Amino acid sequence: MKVVVVVKLLPSAEQAKVLQATLDACNRAANAASQVAFTTGATHKYALQQRVYTVLKGEFGLSAQPAVRVIGKVADAYTTRTTHLKNGLLGREGSKRRAQAEATPIRFRPDAAQPFDSRCLSWQVDARTVSIWTTRGRMKNLAFTGSPDQLKTLAEHQRGESDLLVEDGMWFLSATCEVPEKPLNTDPAGFVGVDLGIVEIATTSTGQRHAGRLLNRYRRRQNRLRAKLQRKNTKSAKRVLKRLRRRETRRAKDVNHTISKSIVERAERTGHGIALEDLKGIRGRVRQAKKNRSTLHSWSFAQLRDFITYKARRAGVPFVVVDPAYSSRSCSECDHTDRRNRPCRAVFACTSCGVVMHADTSASRNLARRGEAVWNAGRHVSRPRPPRESSGLDAGGNSAASRALTRKPVASATGG
């Protein structure tokens, strides 16, 4: 599987100027190529290369391979935009936003990332340096730093392109690594259900609870600080705002990495799979008071799901996504579903069998049961057979045991 490793470059002041000039030249060339692609409709890589390759080398000072990488970047950008238009991500048919996107060529910022392949960039991991092409010739002995795990992954699995990028004056290289996956555990001992939330970021059916109290408190503090600085609106306040940007994003990302690592490691150690609820589109379904909207929209559940997905693949842990409908109102013991089962946010009290537990724990147990049903259904799918009177099957070919196992409908599976 492909894993991206980001390392920090440590250029001198002179090297940083050369890198900035290189990025600027590459993105000016990309804008010129984008204009040609938009005017002629030649958005395919090879068709575009026939029209702009010589111009990029002559007018922008690019060598042969960097010019090819610029053309590839432009072609990929148009492919992505076509996909977004097709999927309605840039507005509905006839909308102003969609019309504007279709009527303008793609533009690249002066500091937009630039891809480099093995002909333009080489790694010396042991020496912690790279050699990279620039518009002023080959830059050698450019130092970089990274964690021991990053350096090990680079040394053993680095393959393909690396992207040069700059953020807030800091330089990074984003390297693509091809990391082998462990064999998939095709016979898990069971499934760990994971219920996601804002107050409790993740609650598992095995008893793990990852509270979001500290992260939510940090977000509220950052919101108050930003509001205060924006009201002040002085030059110094703007400098502080610039320094603080992305800090909250990095904190949330670190928390999600920690939670996903803990969940996957425990599932791998116990031989279980992971069942995660599908929350796609929840921001459009849930209605919140105005004061709570920022909390809902800063909830990074999709990032946590992505982290769990790739770490489970890497560890060979089965992973499925299930429909969360009524999982918080259904009793995990007797399957009784009632709105009154939730007297408050944190407590689940079944009105039928009387069981009382934490609401998120009850929901995660329901997700675990649904995950096991999805996994088994995926493994045991076969060609439909006509019902037989003595077989105990219903008209859909399901036995009583399988009907009992799949008491709640499930939406989709991404494993098995």
PyMOL commands that set and color helices and strands:
alter all, ss='L'
color gray80, all
select helices_A, chain A and resi 13-40+45-60+64-86+96-103+148-157+213-232+235-244+247-270+282-285+290-297+301-315+339-341+359-379+400-405
alter helices_A, ss='H'
color red, helices_A
select strands_A, chain A and resi 2-9+114-116+121-124+129-134+137-145+158-167+170-178+191-196+200-204+209-211+273-277+319-322+347-349+356-358
alter strands_A, ss='S'
color yellow, strands_A
deselect
rebuild
show_as cartoon
